[in-house]
Amino acid sequence: MIVGEVNYKQVKVLKKQHVLKGPIYSVVDLETTGTSVKNGDRIIQIGCVLVQAGQVINSFETKINPLTRIPHNIEQLTGIKNSDVQNAPLFDDVAASIESLLSNTIFVAHNVDFDFPFLNHELVAAGYEPLKIKAIDTVTLSQILMPTAKSYRLRDLTNYLHIEHDHPHSAVSDAEATGHLLTDLIKRLRQLPTVTLQKIVNLHLQLPEQTAQLFKDELRYRNRHPLPLTDDLYISHGMVLHKIHPAESGSSPRDYHYPLTKRQKLRAYGNTLTYRPLQSRMMNSIYNYFGRDGVNQVVLEAGTGVGKTLGYLFPLSFLAYPQHKIVVSTATNVLQQQLIGTPIQQLNQVLPFKMTAVMVKGDAHYINLSKFVHSLSINENSHLVQLLKARILVWLLSTTTGDMDELNLNAHRSPLFMEIAHHGVKSLAHDDPFYADDFLVRREQRLQNANIIITNHAYLVAHARELGATSPLTYLVVDEAQHLNENALKHSRTELRFQRLFSSINQLNSLVSDGDSENLADVFNDLPLGRYNLDLIHDDLDRVREGLNEFQVTLYRDFLNNVNAANGEDFIEVAVDNEKLLDILDPESPLVMELESGLASLQLHFTALQHLFNNHPGHWLTADRYLMNQFASQVDLLLSADEQLHSIIKTLSHDPDSAVYWLTVRQFNERSTMRLSGGLLVNNHYLRENVYAYFYRQLFVGATLFTSHRSTYLYQQLDLDAQKVKSKRLPVAFDFKNNASLLIAQDAPAPDKQEYLQYLSDTIYQLADATQCQTMVLFNSLVTIEQVYSLLHKTPLFDQRDILAQGINGNREKILKQFATGTNSVLLGASSFWEGIDLPEDQLQMLIVTRLPFDAPNEIYTKAEHQLLRAQGKNPFYQSELPKAIIRMRQGMGRLLRTPKDYGLCVVLDSRLASRRYGKTIQRSLPDELPIETLKSSQLPSKAKKFLKKHHGVSGQK
């Protein structure tokens, strides 16, 4: 069919058939000059496909002359140029066709709140009535029916579902892709268990247009045509959950021989793994060190491309199976998720026996089913919270872990997560209706049979004893080992947030006082002893409030009076005198005695209330149990403050010279925002005595562990005796000599120079303009990002490229996701982008480092660490700052080459890398064969363009 024409005869016949074959969905996508009809934006392209019974039955597409210029950024996004629409029909010319095509259909769009009003506005402007047809939104449908998707952008969803979508931001391509997505979503809707469907309808969701009606229509159909529950699901107390089959221990008395030679490994690998010489060296080294030589601790550096995860899991499996366990700890929850996936599957495909794995995180990551069920009975004012509940209902049909990170919500900011988060198995009552279904209870059971336990550094530091006791001889692998020390120090640190504590007291007061909302006064109304304890708790809360307020006033008076924030800063941050703080926290002082007395009395009276509650198990409703759990959570939060105070006292009493504490408060004397933070600066053998001691053998691995061949920095950070540890550094796996290059600007101004920010903006623009490739720019400060972003906004770059800035366009996860799927984007990122990012092949081709990654010297923690090192007769720069910068620089360079096919260019806009002696030290830490060249800034763009052109035909050609 000719673009812009409608087969009216076919449409008319098909619409008559819809009674027999179901409704016709008109799936529409618009390309426009902008996002606001109020600002005069117009349609430049319309794409529409008609879908019936899962089949595309007709399509329509035309470009539209908007009678206004198309902005350059829209041309870049859509590929539609002003010349393309010059001879296209006006909207008035096609309005009748569109109105006829869409009448008596159900309008569908991916973000219907944009497309439907925009199209109606154009119809009204052309003299037609707005469409009065039903409309549904595939974005919110996807959020509910695909709750674990990482992104709900159309191209990400189509990629996830393997839907062909070759031309994103082409209207007909987007409409066709949305049509296929709709078909998939309707199929998912029709597979929902009726019990779950009813609960979703009961939430009274406020979704765009008539989207929520789909669930009601399906429920109405289901009431006439029941759907049996599938074999993988079961119903418990009105909730549909996924069956969890107990893990098999898989133990066998048979001895298995480790494949030491290349031939033996190839036989074991079959078609699953490719033989890698460096990976084989890593495997054999680990097996021999632990199995043959009896070494207890091994440090092994294996760069990207070696395949380090299987490099340690494969040999350790032969050493541990079947009686012993392997605990693998890594830096983040995201890395945990990566480890539990493909590596474990591949491992079991090449082993002659089966290794089962379980992932362990902090309790708050997991959902408490009883709390969630209670939340369903509350109709929240927030439609976003109700939407989240619907997503969780669907997620519970597939999750076997109950780990809320699977929902990919980045940060659990919704108050709902606070309400439904787990507080540990010990917090569960044994008569909890969901005790047998509880995800943490089941996790404890799986831990008994698992061969591999995957956790994170924070959890390891806090639970080393129990992890080490899971088998007679437990092996520990510390992956991304360079982060273990900072997690140990964080574990020792304290943060008292006064605002949070006062908020907790307010919530507790509302729960024990008579009022309009549900409260414990109503729950215990017919039990005099209960009312008596509630009155006592009310008095206790007043005492705790007074004690905290006096403590806050004292801290403010002694440390913050007459202190002002630096220009432009919202917060005041002041280091406190340790000796003076210890005096304030003297256990014999009236302030501390009154506060602790109030907290102890609160705990005593709440314990009495709990006993009374537990002694009348048949007396309570589910809502009553929920209120008691809410109260218990807030009481725990207050009591944890007492533990934190004792921790501060202990640290200041035993290690006053190794600790630092500081106060933070918002500018303009807002005392309620005060935070007391701090802890140890060094771990003082904490890792040796409280972590390593509970494991049989320990392996420390990472891609960037060492700063030089002679440096002892790593051993000090990991609390290891260099004389007793076996260390090994594997060569780099990739061809840095031919596939990478480092360019250094020899004339870059110092950051304190007036022209510095303009220099960064100009140079970044010139490099980006010359190369036209995926570019990441690394900064040491979010403030500098904001300043440079503002300057770049004045350049043509904003009309030419997709500019993503951390803290401006979104958080780290959001902009990284956008960057990874981009084709010509520029990302401005701070410290968190220096590592932990995998952008292979053409996802990243140029890295610009604006400044060598040293710590900010004026930060309280950095200044205190330097002071401690000086007191020990050490040079802070060479003992701490330079090693940290070297590791970060190595990590930054590691972003460039992620596969053997990769190529990449790094440009450093900091002349110190070439001119200072420590700059040469940093250079020597980089891959030996990496080409390094020092140039004037004016020469960088042409040099970069030449490099990219050499490695990829059209790259660098504009």
Order of alpha helices (4+ residues) and beta strands (2+ residues): alpha-beta-beta-beta-alpha-alpha-alpha-beta-alpha-beta-alpha-alpha-alpha-alpha-alpha-beta-beta-alpha-alpha-beta-alpha-beta-alpha-alpha-beta-alpha-alpha-alpha-alpha-beta-alpha-beta-alpha-beta-alpha-alpha-alpha-beta-alpha-alpha-alpha-beta-beta-alpha-beta-alpha-beta-alpha-beta-alpha-beta-alpha-alpha-beta-alpha-beta-beta-alpha-alpha-beta-alpha-alpha-beta-alpha
